[in-house]
């Protein structure tokens, strides 16, 4: 994906500046006319398959918007979207949700109009407008609300379109314009108006194969973007942030021309980002605060001889005291002291509490801006602070970096949080600050699984599974277990439709240094064909369904961590049967020797047992999209071998 950078501004001559406040105070920006509203082309009527994305269930025919400012410097956006339903699964797009930020009346959505077009066998058109009374607001949380409505009478071949107005109180936090969506897009265009004397930097992220039209007009303070015929981007297994692969343009305020007083720049270098944040009341002013009521605790921490132990205890102390309110952001809203008083705050406020306690105990700790894996990559050549969605804490001890997030109930201070593995972050400090790439070369997803089973005279399998999950496997398994035991156990049931779980015993849930131990008693129905019984060797392994079956892939494969997984299955030979010819023991290794698969099988005739042992190792955590073909072929061979069952033949 290529990146193009530019600047857009509206700089007026000094003589005009004198008149500007008067002109703006009486100017009201008129609603733009979308020329295509309600006007369908014959090509749109006849369209049945997207020529550049044949798997699409629906297609966005038009997605266009115009943004400008009013006399109060509010951001006003008018948007128009038209979609055609191509397949039954596309009917879900008749249910529309428009998200907006409702806290403190920051944003509002109004002037919604929505119309559906249906066609009979002779291509005669009927039109049905959505009743405004059916449009409603749903409060998903304290900050984010949704405008919702549904187009009635929609079927395959229907065309739906809607338009609305968005009003935001602050012009200067411009959202990205995304040309690409989950659905393919025929035409996407965005026209942005810039207030007088402001400069914005913009960055276009796009494929080299897709052309874009960009028309800046600094005199009138406008810039226009347009892209056409963009295939849909759907979620892929082990995809890092979907946003990283979207064709889009991002914006950030870069300067203000203050007439005869000069030009003030905003965050046009990482050093300026540091200075701006350190001076900001929502960031730097929250660092170095005394956390009331912690004086005795801090004295205890100072007395500890081990810096690692200080870090661990302060981390757990903060995590146990504070509650995350579920909101992200790299800024403190109500402030650290208010968050401490309420025992609740956004992700930055909770971690600022942690930071202040660590610093007060004498540890070298700094705030670090992170872009969690789900948000997307950080482009370090562009100092855009909006690339980050949270503030964590970095602690430096004996030359090693520790990354802490006190909102994670399952995190361990010695392990990099999974949410930021293989990401780029920014340490906010004048002397020790800067860009840092985050990986974990010490810890793995490490798991050992042992299954012991037997088959009775009724071909019923019964057995025990013993699972020891270490390091990232411990965090992953324990988080899933705590969130929903039923959902967690259902992941094992996918291996066999007949599998039932009789009991589960766990150990070491609260002992971070020990494996998360799970003992599962289960039953399942063996597959029987004539004189043969088939028994699987991949129960409870996590290797039941191959994730890499798509012909093409658009994103990197990002596992996050390196992996070492072993699973062994001990099978008692059924009474009256013998093991048929066992599958061969073998080894698979990929081209760069970073993925190793070993399968070993043993027939212990003396003890009437068969042992199948499998070991899988991933020595890298990140594979480029150009390696997908090889990875797909490797996975096909590996899953063919894992799914090969042990066959017992009647004597």
N, C-alpha and C positions, 0 to 999 in steps of 0.2 A: 504494500500500500504506500503510495507516494504522499508527500506532505508539501503543501504550498502555503506560504505565509504572505500576508499583506497588511496594509494599513488603510483605514478609511477614516476621514475626518471631515469636519465642516468648519473651516476657518474663515471668518469674515473680516473685511477691512475695518480698521479702527473707527472710521466715520460711521459705519453701520452699527458698530457695537453700541453706540450711544442710543440709537433708536430701538435696539433689539428688545429691551424689556417692555416697551410699550407695544411693539408689534406682537410679541408673544402673549401679552396679557389679554389681547382681544381676538387672538386667532384660535379658531376651533378647527381641528383637523376633521375633514369630512370623511365619511365612510367610503372606502374604495368600492368600485363596481367590479365584480368578477364577471367578465364578459361571457364566460361559458356557463354561468349558473342557469340551470334549467334547459340548456341547449345541448342536446345529445347529437353526436355525429352518427352517420350511418355505420361507420366503422365500429363505433362503440356498441351499437345495437347488435351488429352481426358477430361480434367477437365471442368465441367459444373456448379458445385455448390461448394461453399466453405464449407467444412465439419465442420468448427468451427465458421462459421458466415454465416448462410444460407440466411440472408437478403441482403448480399453484392451484389452490382451491378457490381463490378469489384474486382480484387484481385491482390495485389502486390506479384508476385512470388519471386522476388529477389530485395533487396535494399542493396547494399554493397558499401563501400567506403574505401579508403586508404589515410591517411593524413601523410605528412612528411614535412620536411623543405629543402630548397635549401641553396646554399652557402651565400645567402643574408639574411638568417633567415626568408624568406617568408614562409607562410603556403600554401602548395600545396596539393590539394585534388582531387583525381580522383574518380568519382562516376558512378555507373552502376545501372539502374533501369529497371525492367521488369514487365509489367502489362498485365493481361488477362481481356478482356471485357466479362462479364457474362450476362448482361441484357441491354436492350435499354438505360436505364438511365445511364449506364456506359460509353456510347459513348463520354460523355463530357471529359473523361480523355485522349482522343486523342489530346486535346488541352493542350499543355505543357507550363508552365511558370516557369522559373528559376530566382528567385530574387537574386540580388546582390547589394553591396554597391559601388556606382560609384563615390561618391564625392572624389575629390583629387586623382582619380584613385586608390582608396584603394583596390578594388577587381575587377577582370576580370573573365569572363567566356569564354572559347574557346574550341577548339578540340571537338566540338559537333558532334556526330554521332547518327543517329536514323534510326531504321529499323522496318518495320511492317511485320507480318506474317499472311497470310490468308490461310484457308483450305476449300477445296470443300467437297462434300458429301462423297467422297472416302478417305478423310483425306489427299489428296495431297496438298502439301505446295507450296504457291507462296510468293515471297519475294519482298518488295518494300522499297527502301531506301528513306529517306526524302532528297530532294534536298537542299544542303547547301544554295542556293540562297533564299530559302523560310524562312530561319532563320533570324529573325530581332530583334533589340533592341528597347524597348519602355521605355521612361523616365517617370515613374509615378510621380516622384518629383525630387528635386535637389539631394537627397541622394540615393534613392532607384530606381534602374532600373530593367527591366525584359528582359530576353532572351525568345523569344516566337517562337513557331512553331506548326504546326498541322500535324498529320499523315493522309495521304489521304487514301480513300477507306476502312475505318474501319467499321466493322460490329460486331454483337454479335459473339463471338468465336475467334475474332482476338487477337493476342498477339503483343504487342508493347514493344520495348526496346530502351533505349538511354543511352549514356554515355557522360561525359564531364569533363573538367578540370577547377578547380577554383584556382585562385592565389590571396592570400591576403598579403598585405605588412607587416602586423604585425602578427607574429605567436601566440602571447601570449594571444589573446582574442579568445580562442577556443569556438566554438559554441557547444550547446548540440547535442548529437546524439540521435535522436528519433527513437526507435525501432517501435513504434506504430504510426499509421496514421488513417485517416478517413476510409480508406479501410483496410481490413484484410491483414496481411503480413505473408507469408509463411516462409521467411528467411530474417533476417536483421543482417548484420555483419559490424563491424567497426574496422579498424586496424590503430592505431595511433603511429607515431614515435616521440620521444621526443629529442630535441637538447641536446648535451652534457652539463652536469652540472646543468641542470634545473630539478626541481621537480614540479609535478602537483598533486594536490588533485583531486580526482574524487568521485562522489556520484552517486550510481545507485538507481533509483526510479522504483520499480516494484511491481507487485502483488505477493503475497506469492505462488499463484498457478502456476506461470509461471517461469520455470527454466531459468537460464542464465549461459553462459560460459564466464569466465573472465580469460585471460592468460597474466599476466604481465611478462615482461622480462627486468629487470633493467640493465643487462649487455649490451644488444643491444639497450636499450632505446625504447622498443616497448610494446604496450599493445593491446590485442585483445578482442573484445566483440562480443557475438553472442546470438540471441534469435530466437525462431521459433514459428510458429503457434499462432500469436497474433491477436485476434479479433479486428475489426475496432472500433474506438471510435468516435461516432457521437455526434453532439450537442444535448443537452437536455434542456428543459425549466428550467429556474432559476438555470442554472449551473453556478458555479463560474468559475474560469479559467479552460479551457479545458486542459491546460498544466499540471494542478495538477494531472490529472488522466492518463497521458501518461506514458508508459514504456519508460524510457530514462536514459541517463547518462550525468551528468554535470561535467565541469572541471574548475579549477582555479589554476593559478600559485601560488605556496606556498613557494618556496625557490630557491635560486641560490647558488651553491657551487663555490666560487671564489678562487679555488686553495689554496695556502698558506695563503690567506687573510680571510679565514673562510667562514661560511655559512650565507647568508643573507635571512631572512624569510620575506614573504609577506602575510599580512592579515590572519594569522592563528588563531587569536582570535579577538573578537569584540573590545577590547582595541587597538589592532594593527590596526584594520580598522580605528578607530578614529584618531590615530596618523598619519597614512598614508594619510588620507583624509585632515586632518588639515594642513599637510605640502605640499599638492599638489597644484600646480599653478592653476589647473582647479577647485579647490574646496576651501580649506581653505584660499588661498590667495585672493579670491574674497569676503571674508566676512570682514566687517569693512571698506568698501570703502565709500568714500564720493560721494554722488550722486549730481553732479553739477546742480545748478539752483534750488535746493529744499530748500535752506536755510530759506527763509521766511515761506514756508509751514511748515517746521519742527518746527520753533519757535511758530507758531500757534498751532501745535499739542501739544507741551510741555505745553502750557498754559491751555489746557483742563483738567478739574478736573477728568474726568472719563477715566479709562484705556480702558474700552470697547469701548467708543466713539473714542478714539485715534485709536484703532485697526481698527474699522469699517471705519473710514475716510481714513486712510492710505491704507487699503485694496482696497477701491473703487478708490482712487487716482491712485494707481499702475495699477489697472485693466483697468481704463479708458485711461491711458497714453500708456501702453505697449500692444503690439500685439504678440501673440504666433505664431511662425512660423510653428507649427504643429509637431515639432520634440521632441522626448523624450530623456532620458538619465539622468544619475545622475551627469554629469560633465558639466561645462561651456565650450563652444567651443571658442568663440571669446572674452569672458570676459564680466563682468558686465558693465563696462564703455562703451564698444563698443555697447553692446545691448541697453543701455540707449540712446546713441547717435542716433542709428538707430530706436529707439522706437520699437524694435522687437528682439526676441531671442527665444532660446529653452526653454523648461519648467523650467529647473533649472535656467537659466539666468533671466527669468522673476521673479521667486520666490526669487532669490538672491537680486534683486532690492527691492522687498517687505521686505525681511529680513533686509537689511541695513537701510531702512527707519524706520522700527519698532524699531531697536536697537538705531538709532540716536535720536528717540523721547523718549527714556528712557524705553521702554518696554522690558521685559525679553522674548527674542525670539531666537530660534535655528533652524538650518537646520535639516530636518528629511527625511531620505531616505524612500521611499514608494514603495511598489509593488502593483500597481493598480489591481483592481479585475480581469481585463482581462489578467494580466500577470501571476498570480499564487501565491501560498502560499510561505511564507518565512520559511525555515527550520532553526530555530534559533541555532541548534547545529552545524551548518556549517557556518562559517563567510565568505560567498561568497557574495561579493559586487554586482556581476552580478545578484543576485536575485532581485535587485531593478531596477525600470525603470524611476524614477523621484525623484526630490527633492522638497518637500513642505516646509512649515514653521509651526512650533509649537510655540504658544504663551502661556505663563503661567501667569494667572491672578487670584489672590485670591484662589489658590489651584486647579483651573480648567484648563484643557488643551483645547486650541482652535487650530484646524487644518485648515490651509489656503492654497489655491491654486489660485493665481492671474490670471491663464489662464482660469478659469471657469467663463464665463459671467453670469451664473445664480446662482452661489454659494452665501451662506450667512455665514458670519463669525461665527455666533452662532451655525451653523449646520455642522456636519462632512460631508465633500464632499462624495457623494454617491460612487465615484470611489474608496474610501479606507475604506468603511464600512466593518466590519468583516475581517479586514486584520491585519497583523503584520508589524510594521515599526521600524526604528532604528534612534534614536536621536543622532546626531553627536555632542557630547560635552564631554569634559574630565570629568567634574564634574556632570552634570545633564543628561548625555547621557545614552544610553542603549536601550534595546528592549522594545517596548510598543505594547500592543494589543488595537486595535481601534474599539470601538463600540459607539453607541449613545443611551443612556438610557433616554434621555429627549424628543426627537422628534420622530414623527411617520409619516407614510404615512396616512394622515387624509383627508377624503373627504366626503362631504355631497351632495347628489344629490336628487333633487325633480323634478318629471315629472308630468305634468298635461295635460291630453288629453281627447279627445272626439271622437266619431265615428259618422259620418253623415249618411244620408239615403243611400248613395252610398257605404257604408262600407269603407270610407276613414278616416283614423286616422289623426288628426291634433293636435298639441300640443306645449307645451313649456317645455324645460329642463333647470333647474337652477343648475349649478354646482359650488360649493365652494371648492376649493382645497387649503389645508393648509400644511405647513411644507414640507415634502418630496414630497407630492402630488403636491404642488404648483410648486416646482422646476421641477419635471418631466413633468407636463402638460405644463408649460410655455416654457420649452426648446423645446418640440415637436411642440408647436404652433408657436414659432418664427422660427424654422428651416423650416417648411413646413406646411402651413395651410391646404392645400388640403390633405396631407398625414395624418395630425392629425384628420381631420374630417372623413376621410375614416375609421379610427378605430371605429367610431360610426356606420358607415354604415354596418359594418359586422354583426350587430345585426339583421338586416332585409334587404333582397335584395331590397325591394321596398322603403326603407327609403330615403327621399330626404331632404336636409337642405335648408330652405328658407333664413335664416339670422342668423348672429352670432354677439353678442355684448359682449365685454370683458371690465373688469375694474381691476384696481390695478396692472397693469403689471409692473409698476415701484415702487410700494410700497411693499417692502419686508416684512413688518410686517403685511400686510393685506392678506386675501385669494385672490387667483386668481379666479375672478368671471367670469363665462361664462353663457350667456343666449342664448339658441339655439332654434329657431323656426323650426319646422319640419313637415313633412307629411309622412305617410306610408300606405300601403294597409293592411287592416285587413284580416285575414283568415276566410272564410265563408264556412260552410258545412251545407247545408239544412237550418234548422231553427236556427242554432247556429253561433255566432260570437266569435272568439277567439282573445284575446288581451294580448300581452306579458307584463310582469312586470319588465323585465331586460334591457329595452332600456337605453343606455348611462351609464350603470353600470360598464362596463368592465368585466362582468361575462357572456360572450356569449359562449365561447368555453373552454372546460375543457383541461388544459395543461397536465394533468397527466393521460394519457391513455396507455402508453407503458407498456408492460408486465414486463420488467426488467428495472432497472436503475443502472447506474454506479457511479453517482456523488451525492454529497450532494445537498439539496435544499436550496439555499441561496437567500432569498428575499432581503437581505441587511438591510432593516428596518422593525420594527414592523408596524402593519397596523390597522387602524380603519376606516371602510367604511360603510356608511349607504345610502340606496337609497329607496325613497318612491314614489309610483306611485298613483296618484289620477285619477280615471276614471269616467267620466260622463256616467251614464247608457244610452245606446242608446235608442232613442225614439221607443216605441213599444216592448221593450225587458225588461227582468228581469234577475237579476243575478242568474245563476244556482248554484247548491251546490258549495260553495267556497272551495278551498283547505284549509286544516287545518292549524291553527297556531301551530308552533312547534319550538323546539330548539335542535340543535346538538352540542355536545361537544366531543372533542377527548379525548384519554385516559389520557394524562397529563394535560388536561384542558387549553391548550395554544391556541387552536383554538375554537372559539365559533361562531355558526351560529344561528340566530334567524329570523324566518319569522312570521309576524303577518298579518292577513287579517280582514277587517271590512266591513260590508255591512250597509251603512248609507241610509236605504230605504227612510227616510223622505226627505233627500236632493238629492236623486237619484244619489248617488255616492258610489263607491267602493274604498277602500284604501288598498294597499298592501305595507307593510313596512318590509324592510330587513336590518339586521345589521350583519356585519362580522368583527371579531376581531382576529388578530394574535398577541399573546403576546410574541412570539419568532420570531427572524428574520432568524434563521439558524436551519435546520433540517437535521440530518444525513441520509446517504443513507440507513441505517438500519431501518429508520422510513418511508421509501417510501411506503411500502405495506399499512400501516395504513393511510397515507396521501392520497394515491390513492383511497382507499375505501371511505374516508371522502369526498373527492372532487366529487366522483361519486354521492353520496347521495345529496351533496349540490347543484350540478348543475342540478340534476333531479328536485329538489325543485325550484330552481331559474327559470328553463325553463318551469315550470308548468304554464300554462296560465289561465287567468280569462275567464270563459265561460258565455256568455249571451244567453238566450233562448227567442225566439220570443213568445210573449204572445198568 
